[in-house]
Amino acid sequence: MSFGNPTYYIILRRRPRNWEILYNIGSENSITTVLRLNGKNADRVFKCIVDNLARQGAIIPLKVSDNEQVYSIREDLGPVVGAYLILIRRARNIEKWGEFFRKLLDGHFVGVAKVFSTFLELAIELSRSMPTKSGKGYTLSPVVVDALSTALKRFVDKVAKSMRIE
């Protein structure tokens, strides 16, 4: 999936019982929903991402209403946000990972942002080889996302411990 000069979008959308986060990548010609997360903490995860990106001047609001918020993410941080959404999937301690995300954007983990970009590329490539279910509506395979989420959590824990930044 080559996007040329991609644009990254994060969307928070109200659903009947909860919120859902959509992570989209696109260009002038097309936009693809790469990942969808929902659940009781989706609005808190979204707020953490938006607030931290806003501190970096890395996000532009495109639409803000009661039922939907759409933001464009600065190109260099778009893949980092995608990988962070993989990391946070099924996380129990969202505050811990939110603090990590803040420190990552503040530059405390030199080189990890590039690794996060690579993890997102890996997730996209692996998902291409997975059997697809018609109508699932997003690019990343849930099986791949679950596996990489676990791997990313372990990776971040080891890196934070070795860098003594916890």
PEHU-V994993 format. One record per residue. N is the residue number from 1. RES is the residue in one small letter. D_LAST is the distance of its C-alpha to the last C-alpha in whole Angstrom. Layout:
n = <N N>
res = <RES RES>
d_last = <D_LAST D_LAST>
This chain:
n = <1 2 3 4 5 6 7 8 9 10 11 12 13 14 15 16 17 18 19 20 21 22 23 24 25 26 27 28 29 30 31 32 33 34 35 36 37 38 39 40 41 42 43 44 45 46 47 48 49 50 51 52 53 54 55 56 57 58 59 60 61 62 63 64 65 66 67 68 69 70 71 72 73 74 75 76 77 78 79 80 81 82 83 84 85 86 87 88 89 90 91 92 93 94 95 96 97 98 99 100 101 102 103 104 105 106 107 108 109 110 111 112 113 114 115 116 117 118 119 120 121 122 123 124 125 126 127 128 129 130 131 132 133 134 135 136 137 138 139 140 141 142 143 144 145 146 147 148 149 150 151 152 153 154 155 156 157 158 159 160 161 162 163 164 165 166>
res = <m s f g n p t y y i i l r r r p r n w e i l y n i g s e n s i t t v l r l n g k n a d r v f k c i v d n l a r q g a i i p l k v s d n e q v y s i r e d l g p v v g a y l i l i r r a r n i e k w g e f f r k l l d g h f v g v a k v f s t f l e l a i e l s r s m p t k s g k g y t l s p v v v d a l s t a l k r f v d k v a k s m r i e>
d_last = <35 35 35 36 35 32 31 29 29 27 29 29 32 33 35 37 34 31 29 29 27 28 27 30 31 34 37 40 42 39 36 35 32 30 27 28 26 27 26 26 22 24 24 21 19 22 22 18 19 22 20 18 20 23 21 21 25 24 26 30 31 34 35 34 36 35 35 34 31 31 29 29 26 26 27 25 22 24 23 19 20 22 19 17 19 20 16 17 20 20 17 17 14 14 12 9 10 12 9 8 12 12 9 11 15 14 14 10 11 14 16 14 17 20 18 18 21 23 21 23 26 26 26 29 31 30 31 35 36 35 38 38 39 41 40 37 36 33 32 29 30 29 29 27 24 23 23 21 19 18 18 15 13 13 13 10 8 10 9 6 6 9 8 6 4 0>
